[in-house]
Amino acid sequence: MNEALQAPIVSQGLAMTAAVLLVFVSVIVVYLSTIEWKDRRRRRSRDRS
């Protein structure tokens, strides 16, 4: 009986970990894309000067 109660807890823990990792990776991708976009804009304005 004890094992049957722990299985959903483990499953929920894995689902929560996956969700946190998904959010973390998404935030990092948006951050890096923004930095790259700003840098590209800065380089273009420098080349025009």
C-alpha distance matrix in Angstrom:
0.0 3.8 5.5 5.2 6.6 9.0 10.5 12.4 13.6 15.0 16.5 18.0 19.3 20.9 22.4 23.8 25.3 26.9 28.4 29.8 31.3 32.8 34.4 35.6 37.2 38.8 40.4 41.7 43.2 44.9 46.2 47.7 49.2 50.8 52.2 53.6 55.1 56.9 58.1 59.5 61.3 62.7 64.0 65.6 67.4 68.6 69.9 71.9 73.6
3.8 0.0 3.8 5.4 5.3 6.5 9.0 11.2 11.3 12.6 14.8 16.2 16.9 18.8 20.6 21.6 22.8 24.8 26.3 27.4 28.9 30.7 32.2 33.2 34.9 36.6 38.0 39.3 41.0 42.7 43.8 45.2 47.0 48.5 49.8 51.2 52.9 54.5 55.6 57.2 59.0 60.2 61.6 63.3 65.1 66.1 67.5 69.6 71.1
5.5 3.8 0.0 3.8 5.4 5.1 6.4 9.5 10.1 10.4 12.4 14.5 15.1 16.4 18.4 19.9 20.8 22.4 24.4 25.6 26.7 28.5 30.3 31.2 32.7 34.5 36.1 37.2 38.7 40.6 41.8 43.1 44.7 46.5 47.7 49.0 50.7 52.5 53.5 54.9 56.9 58.2 59.3 61.1 63.0 64.0 65.3 67.4 69.0
5.2 5.4 3.8 0.0 3.8 5.6 5.6 7.7 9.5 10.5 11.5 13.4 15.0 16.2 17.5 19.3 20.8 22.0 23.6 25.3 26.6 27.9 29.7 31.1 32.5 33.9 35.7 37.1 38.4 40.1 41.6 43.0 44.3 46.1 47.6 48.8 50.3 52.2 53.4 54.6 56.5 58.0 59.2 60.8 62.7 63.9 65.1 67.1 68.8
6.6 5.3 5.4 3.8 0.0 3.8 5.7 6.4 7.2 9.4 10.8 11.7 13.2 15.2 16.3 17.5 19.2 20.9 22.1 23.5 25.3 26.7 28.1 29.4 31.2 32.6 34.0 35.6 37.1 38.6 40.0 41.6 43.0 44.6 46.1 47.5 49.0 50.6 52.0 53.4 55.0 56.5 57.9 59.5 61.2 62.4 63.9 65.7 67.4
9.0 6.5 5.1 5.6 3.8 0.0 3.8 5.6 5.1 6.2 8.6 9.9 10.5 12.4 14.2 15.2 16.4 18.4 19.9 21.0 22.5 24.3 25.8 26.8 28.5 30.2 31.6 32.9 34.6 36.3 37.4 38.9 40.5 42.1 43.4 44.8 46.5 48.1 49.3 50.8 52.5 53.9 55.2 56.9 58.7 59.7 61.2 63.2 64.8
10.5 9.0 6.4 5.6 5.7 3.8 0.0 3.8 5.4 5.2 6.1 8.6 9.8 10.7 12.3 14.1 15.3 16.5 18.3 20.0 21.1 22.5 24.4 25.7 26.9 28.5 30.4 31.6 32.9 34.7 36.2 37.4 38.9 40.7 42.1 43.3 44.9 46.7 47.9 49.1 51.0 52.5 53.7 55.3 57.2 58.4 59.6 61.6 63.4
12.4 11.2 9.5 7.7 6.4 5.6 3.8 0.0 3.8 5.4 4.9 5.9 8.4 9.7 10.2 11.9 13.9 15.1 16.1 18.0 19.7 20.7 22.3 23.9 25.5 26.6 28.4 30.0 31.3 32.8 34.3 35.9 37.1 38.8 40.4 41.7 43.0 44.9 46.3 47.5 49.2 50.8 52.2 53.6 55.4 56.7 58.1 59.9 61.6
13.6 11.3 10.1 9.5 7.2 5.1 5.4 3.8 0.0 3.8 5.4 5.1 6.0 8.6 9.8 10.4 12.1 14.1 15.2 16.3 18.2 19.8 21.0 22.2 24.1 25.6 26.9 28.4 30.1 31.6 32.8 34.4 36.0 37.4 38.9 40.4 41.9 43.4 44.8 46.3 47.9 49.3 50.8 52.4 54.1 55.3 56.8 58.7 60.2
15.0 12.6 10.4 10.5 9.4 6.2 5.2 5.4 3.8 0.0 3.8 5.4 5.0 6.2 8.6 9.8 10.4 12.2 14.2 15.3 16.4 18.2 20.0 20.9 22.4 24.2 25.8 26.9 28.4 30.3 31.5 32.8 34.4 36.2 37.4 38.7 40.4 42.1 43.2 44.6 46.5 47.9 49.1 50.8 52.6 53.7 55.0 57.1 58.7
16.5 14.8 12.4 11.5 10.8 8.6 6.1 4.9 5.4 3.8 0.0 3.8 5.4 5.2 6.2 8.6 9.9 10.6 12.3 14.3 15.4 16.4 18.5 19.9 21.1 22.5 24.4 25.8 26.9 28.7 30.3 31.6 32.9 34.7 36.2 37.4 38.8 40.8 42.0 43.2 45.0 46.6 47.8 49.3 51.2 52.5 53.7 55.6 57.4
18.0 16.2 14.5 13.4 11.7 9.9 8.6 5.9 5.1 5.4 3.8 0.0 3.8 5.4 5.0 6.0 8.5 9.8 10.4 12.2 14.1 15.1 16.5 18.1 19.8 20.9 22.5 24.3 25.6 27.0 28.5 30.2 31.5 33.0 34.6 36.0 37.3 39.1 40.6 41.9 43.4 45.0 46.5 47.9 49.6 51.0 52.4 54.2 55.9
19.3 16.9 15.1 15.0 13.2 10.5 9.8 8.4 6.0 5.0 5.4 3.8 0.0 3.8 5.4 5.1 6.1 8.6 9.9 10.5 12.2 14.1 15.4 16.3 18.2 19.9 21.1 22.5 24.3 25.9 26.9 28.5 30.2 31.7 33.0 34.5 36.1 37.6 38.9 40.4 42.1 43.4 44.8 46.6 48.2 49.3 50.8 52.8 54.3
20.9 18.8 16.4 16.2 15.2 12.4 10.7 9.7 8.6 6.2 5.2 5.4 3.8 0.0 3.8 5.4 5.0 6.1 8.6 9.9 10.5 12.1 14.3 15.2 16.3 18.2 20.0 21.0 22.3 24.3 25.6 26.8 28.3 30.2 31.5 32.7 34.4 36.2 37.3 38.6 40.5 41.9 43.1 44.7 46.6 47.7 49.0 51.0 52.7
22.4 20.6 18.4 17.5 16.3 14.2 12.3 10.2 9.8 8.6 6.2 5.0 5.4 3.8 0.0 3.8 5.4 5.1 6.2 8.7 9.9 10.5 12.4 14.2 15.4 16.4 18.4 20.0 21.1 22.6 24.3 25.8 26.9 28.7 30.4 31.5 32.8 34.8 36.2 37.3 39.0 40.7 42.0 43.4 45.2 46.6 47.8 49.6 51.5
23.8 21.6 19.9 19.3 17.5 15.2 14.1 11.9 10.4 9.8 8.6 6.0 5.1 5.4 3.8 0.0 3.8 5.4 5.1 6.2 8.6 9.8 10.7 12.2 14.2 15.3 16.6 18.4 20.0 21.2 22.6 24.4 25.8 27.1 28.7 30.3 31.6 33.2 34.7 36.1 37.6 39.1 40.6 42.2 43.8 45.1 46.6 48.4 50.0
25.3 22.8 20.8 20.8 19.2 16.4 15.3 13.9 12.1 10.4 9.9 8.5 6.1 5.0 5.4 3.8 0.0 3.8 5.4 5.2 6.1 8.5 10.0 10.4 12.2 14.1 15.4 16.5 18.3 20.0 21.0 22.4 24.2 25.8 27.0 28.4 30.1 31.7 32.9 34.4 36.2 37.5 38.8 40.5 42.3 43.3 44.8 46.8 48.3
26.9 24.8 22.4 22.0 20.9 18.4 16.5 15.1 14.1 12.2 10.6 9.8 8.6 6.1 5.1 5.4 3.8 0.0 3.8 5.5 5.1 6.1 8.7 9.8 10.5 12.1 14.3 15.3 16.4 18.3 19.9 21.0 22.3 24.3 25.8 26.8 28.4 30.3 31.5 32.6 34.5 36.1 37.2 38.8 40.7 41.9 43.1 45.1 46.9
28.4 26.3 24.4 23.6 22.1 19.9 18.3 16.1 15.2 14.2 12.3 10.4 9.9 8.6 6.2 5.1 5.4 3.8 0.0 3.8 5.4 5.0 6.3 8.6 10.0 10.5 12.4 14.3 15.4 16.6 18.4 20.1 21.1 22.6 24.5 25.8 26.9 28.8 30.3 31.5 33.0 34.7 36.2 37.5 39.3 40.7 42.1 43.8 45.5
29.8 27.4 25.6 25.3 23.5 21.0 20.0 18.0 16.3 15.3 14.3 12.2 10.5 9.9 8.7 6.2 5.2 5.5 3.8 0.0 3.8 5.4 5.2 6.1 8.6 9.9 10.6 12.3 14.3 15.5 16.5 18.4 20.0 21.2 22.6 24.3 25.7 27.2 28.6 30.2 31.7 33.0 34.6 36.3 37.8 39.0 40.6 42.5 44.0
31.3 28.9 26.7 26.6 25.3 22.5 21.1 19.7 18.2 16.4 15.4 14.1 12.2 10.5 9.9 8.6 6.1 5.1 5.4 3.8 0.0 3.8 5.5 5.0 6.0 8.4 9.9 10.5 12.2 14.2 15.2 16.4 18.1 19.9 21.0 22.3 24.1 25.8 26.8 28.3 30.2 31.5 32.7 34.4 36.2 37.3 38.7 40.7 42.3
32.8 30.7 28.5 27.9 26.7 24.3 22.5 20.7 19.8 18.2 16.4 15.1 14.1 12.1 10.5 9.8 8.5 6.1 5.0 5.4 3.8 0.0 3.8 5.5 5.3 6.1 8.6 10.0 10.6 12.3 14.2 15.5 16.4 18.4 20.1 21.1 22.4 24.4 25.8 26.8 28.6 30.3 31.5 32.9 34.8 36.2 37.4 39.2 41.0
34.4 32.2 30.3 29.7 28.1 25.8 24.4 22.3 21.0 20.0 18.5 16.5 15.4 14.3 12.4 10.7 10.0 8.7 6.3 5.2 5.5 3.8 0.0 3.8 5.6 5.1 6.1 8.6 9.9 10.6 12.2 14.3 15.3 16.5 18.4 20.0 21.0 22.6 24.3 25.7 27.0 28.6 30.3 31.6 33.2 34.7 36.2 37.8 39.5
35.6 33.2 31.2 31.1 29.4 26.8 25.7 23.9 22.2 20.9 19.9 18.1 16.3 15.2 14.2 12.2 10.4 9.8 8.6 6.1 5.0 5.5 3.8 0.0 3.8 5.5 5.3 6.3 8.7 10.1 10.6 12.4 14.3 15.5 16.6 18.4 20.0 21.3 22.6 24.3 25.9 27.1 28.6 30.4 31.9 33.0 34.7 36.6 38.0
37.2 34.9 32.7 32.5 31.2 28.5 26.9 25.5 24.1 22.4 21.1 19.8 18.2 16.3 15.4 14.2 12.2 10.5 10.0 8.6 6.0 5.3 5.6 3.8 0.0 3.8 5.5 5.1 6.2 8.7 9.8 10.5 12.2 14.2 15.3 16.4 18.2 20.0 21.0 22.3 24.2 25.7 26.8 28.4 30.3 31.4 32.7 34.7 36.4
38.8 36.6 34.5 33.9 32.6 30.2 28.5 26.6 25.6 24.2 22.5 20.9 19.9 18.2 16.4 15.3 14.1 12.1 10.5 9.9 8.4 6.1 5.1 5.5 3.8 0.0 3.8 5.4 5.1 6.3 8.6 10.0 10.6 12.3 14.3 15.4 16.4 18.4 20.0 21.0 22.6 24.4 25.7 27.0 28.8 30.3 31.6 33.2 35.1
40.4 38.0 36.1 35.7 34.0 31.6 30.4 28.4 26.9 25.8 24.4 22.5 21.1 20.0 18.4 16.6 15.4 14.3 12.4 10.6 9.9 8.6 6.1 5.3 5.5 3.8 0.0 3.8 5.5 5.2 6.1 8.6 9.9 10.6 12.3 14.2 15.3 16.6 18.3 19.9 21.1 22.6 24.3 25.8 27.2 28.6 30.3 31.9 33.4
41.7 39.3 37.2 37.1 35.6 32.9 31.6 30.0 28.4 26.9 25.8 24.3 22.5 21.0 20.0 18.4 16.5 15.3 14.3 12.3 10.5 10.0 8.6 6.3 5.1 5.4 3.8 0.0 3.8 5.5 5.0 6.1 8.5 9.8 10.5 12.2 14.1 15.4 16.4 18.1 19.9 21.0 22.4 24.3 25.9 26.8 28.4 30.4 31.9
43.2 41.0 38.7 38.4 37.1 34.6 32.9 31.3 30.1 28.4 26.9 25.6 24.3 22.3 21.1 20.0 18.3 16.4 15.4 14.3 12.2 10.6 9.9 8.7 6.2 5.1 5.5 3.8 0.0 3.8 5.4 5.2 6.0 8.5 9.9 10.5 12.1 14.2 15.3 16.3 18.2 19.9 20.9 22.4 24.4 25.6 26.8 28.7 30.5
44.9 42.7 40.6 40.1 38.6 36.3 34.7 32.8 31.6 30.3 28.7 27.0 25.9 24.3 22.6 21.2 20.0 18.3 16.6 15.5 14.2 12.3 10.6 10.1 8.7 6.3 5.2 5.5 3.8 0.0 3.8 5.6 5.1 6.1 8.7 9.9 10.4 12.3 14.2 15.2 16.4 18.3 19.9 21.1 22.7 24.3 25.7 27.2 29.0
46.2 43.8 41.8 41.6 40.0 37.4 36.2 34.3 32.8 31.5 30.3 28.5 26.9 25.6 24.3 22.6 21.0 19.9 18.4 16.5 15.2 14.2 12.2 10.6 9.8 8.6 6.1 5.0 5.4 3.8 0.0 3.8 5.5 5.2 6.3 8.7 9.9 10.7 12.3 14.3 15.5 16.6 18.4 20.1 21.4 22.6 24.4 26.2 27.5
47.7 45.2 43.1 43.0 41.6 38.9 37.4 35.9 34.4 32.8 31.6 30.2 28.5 26.8 25.8 24.4 22.4 21.0 20.1 18.4 16.4 15.5 14.3 12.4 10.5 10.0 8.6 6.1 5.2 5.6 3.8 0.0 3.8 5.4 5.1 6.1 8.5 9.9 10.5 12.1 14.2 15.2 16.3 18.3 20.0 20.9 22.4 24.5 26.0
49.2 47.0 44.7 44.3 43.0 40.5 38.9 37.1 36.0 34.4 32.9 31.5 30.2 28.3 26.9 25.8 24.2 22.3 21.1 20.0 18.1 16.4 15.3 14.3 12.2 10.6 9.9 8.5 6.0 5.1 5.5 3.8 0.0 3.8 5.5 5.1 6.1 8.6 9.8 10.4 12.2 14.2 15.3 16.5 18.4 19.9 21.0 22.7 24.7
50.8 48.5 46.5 46.1 44.6 42.1 40.7 38.8 37.4 36.2 34.7 33.0 31.7 30.2 28.7 27.1 25.8 24.3 22.6 21.2 19.9 18.4 16.5 15.5 14.2 12.3 10.6 9.8 8.5 6.1 5.2 5.4 3.8 0.0 3.8 5.4 5.1 6.2 8.5 9.8 10.6 12.3 14.2 15.4 16.7 18.3 20.0 21.4 23.0
52.2 49.8 47.7 47.6 46.1 43.4 42.1 40.4 38.9 37.4 36.2 34.6 33.0 31.5 30.4 28.7 27.0 25.8 24.5 22.6 21.0 20.1 18.4 16.6 15.3 14.3 12.3 10.5 9.9 8.7 6.3 5.1 5.5 3.8 0.0 3.8 5.5 5.2 6.1 8.6 9.9 10.5 12.2 14.3 15.5 16.4 18.3 20.2 21.4
53.6 51.2 49.0 48.8 47.5 44.8 43.3 41.7 40.4 38.7 37.4 36.0 34.5 32.7 31.5 30.3 28.4 26.8 25.8 24.3 22.3 21.1 20.0 18.4 16.4 15.4 14.2 12.2 10.5 9.9 8.7 6.1 5.1 5.4 3.8 0.0 3.8 5.5 5.1 6.1 8.6 9.8 10.4 12.2 14.3 15.2 16.4 18.5 20.2
55.1 52.9 50.7 50.3 49.0 46.5 44.9 43.0 41.9 40.4 38.8 37.3 36.1 34.4 32.8 31.6 30.1 28.4 26.9 25.7 24.1 22.4 21.0 20.0 18.2 16.4 15.3 14.1 12.1 10.4 9.9 8.5 6.1 5.1 5.5 3.8 0.0 3.8 5.5 5.1 6.2 8.6 10.0 10.7 12.5 14.3 15.5 16.8 18.8
56.9 54.5 52.5 52.2 50.6 48.1 46.7 44.9 43.4 42.1 40.8 39.1 37.6 36.2 34.8 33.2 31.7 30.3 28.8 27.2 25.8 24.4 22.6 21.3 20.0 18.4 16.6 15.4 14.2 12.3 10.7 9.9 8.6 6.2 5.2 5.5 3.8 0.0 3.8 5.5 5.1 6.1 8.7 10.0 10.7 12.3 14.3 15.6 16.9
58.1 55.6 53.5 53.4 52.0 49.3 47.9 46.3 44.8 43.2 42.0 40.6 38.9 37.3 36.2 34.7 32.9 31.5 30.3 28.6 26.8 25.8 24.3 22.6 21.0 20.0 18.3 16.4 15.3 14.2 12.3 10.5 9.8 8.5 6.1 5.1 5.5 3.8 0.0 3.8 5.4 5.0 6.1 8.6 9.9 10.4 12.2 14.4 15.6
59.5 57.2 54.9 54.6 53.4 50.8 49.1 47.5 46.3 44.6 43.2 41.9 40.4 38.6 37.3 36.1 34.4 32.6 31.5 30.2 28.3 26.8 25.7 24.3 22.3 21.0 19.9 18.1 16.3 15.2 14.3 12.1 10.4 9.8 8.6 6.1 5.1 5.5 3.8 0.0 3.8 5.4 5.2 6.2 8.7 9.9 10.6 12.5 14.6
61.3 59.0 56.9 56.5 55.0 52.5 51.0 49.2 47.9 46.5 45.0 43.4 42.1 40.5 39.0 37.6 36.2 34.5 33.0 31.7 30.2 28.6 27.0 25.9 24.2 22.6 21.1 19.9 18.2 16.4 15.5 14.2 12.2 10.6 9.9 8.6 6.2 5.1 5.4 3.8 0.0 3.8 5.5 5.2 6.3 8.6 10.0 10.9 12.7
62.7 60.2 58.2 58.0 56.5 53.9 52.5 50.8 49.3 47.9 46.6 45.0 43.4 41.9 40.7 39.1 37.5 36.1 34.7 33.0 31.5 30.3 28.6 27.1 25.7 24.4 22.6 21.0 19.9 18.3 16.6 15.2 14.2 12.3 10.5 9.8 8.6 6.1 5.0 5.4 3.8 0.0 3.8 5.5 5.3 6.2 8.7 10.1 10.9
64.0 61.6 59.3 59.2 57.9 55.2 53.7 52.2 50.8 49.1 47.8 46.5 44.8 43.1 42.0 40.6 38.8 37.2 36.2 34.6 32.7 31.5 30.3 28.6 26.8 25.7 24.3 22.4 20.9 19.9 18.4 16.3 15.3 14.2 12.2 10.4 10.0 8.7 6.1 5.2 5.5 3.8 0.0 3.8 5.5 5.0 6.1 8.7 10.1
65.6 63.3 61.1 60.8 59.5 56.9 55.3 53.6 52.4 50.8 49.3 47.9 46.6 44.7 43.4 42.2 40.5 38.8 37.5 36.3 34.4 32.9 31.6 30.4 28.4 27.0 25.8 24.3 22.4 21.1 20.1 18.3 16.5 15.4 14.3 12.2 10.7 10.0 8.6 6.2 5.2 5.5 3.8 0.0 3.8 5.4 5.2 6.3 8.9
67.4 65.1 63.0 62.7 61.2 58.7 57.2 55.4 54.1 52.6 51.2 49.6 48.2 46.6 45.2 43.8 42.3 40.7 39.3 37.8 36.2 34.8 33.2 31.9 30.3 28.8 27.2 25.9 24.4 22.7 21.4 20.0 18.4 16.7 15.5 14.3 12.5 10.7 9.9 8.7 6.3 5.3 5.5 3.8 0.0 3.8 5.5 5.2 6.5
68.6 66.1 64.0 63.9 62.4 59.7 58.4 56.7 55.3 53.7 52.5 51.0 49.3 47.7 46.6 45.1 43.3 41.9 40.7 39.0 37.3 36.2 34.7 33.0 31.4 30.3 28.6 26.8 25.6 24.3 22.6 20.9 19.9 18.3 16.4 15.2 14.3 12.3 10.4 9.9 8.6 6.2 5.0 5.4 3.8 0.0 3.8 5.5 5.3
69.9 67.5 65.3 65.1 63.9 61.2 59.6 58.1 56.8 55.0 53.7 52.4 50.8 49.0 47.8 46.6 44.8 43.1 42.1 40.6 38.7 37.4 36.2 34.7 32.7 31.6 30.3 28.4 26.8 25.7 24.4 22.4 21.0 20.0 18.3 16.4 15.5 14.3 12.2 10.6 10.0 8.7 6.1 5.2 5.5 3.8 0.0 3.8 5.5
71.9 69.6 67.4 67.1 65.7 63.2 61.6 59.9 58.7 57.1 55.6 54.2 52.8 51.0 49.6 48.4 46.8 45.1 43.8 42.5 40.7 39.2 37.8 36.6 34.7 33.2 31.9 30.4 28.7 27.2 26.2 24.5 22.7 21.4 20.2 18.5 16.8 15.6 14.4 12.5 10.9 10.1 8.7 6.3 5.2 5.5 3.8 0.0 3.8
73.6 71.1 69.0 68.8 67.4 64.8 63.4 61.6 60.2 58.7 57.4 55.9 54.3 52.7 51.5 50.0 48.3 46.9 45.5 44.0 42.3 41.0 39.5 38.0 36.4 35.1 33.4 31.9 30.5 29.0 27.5 26.0 24.7 23.0 21.4 20.2 18.8 16.9 15.6 14.6 12.7 10.9 10.1 8.9 6.5 5.3 5.5 3.8 0.0
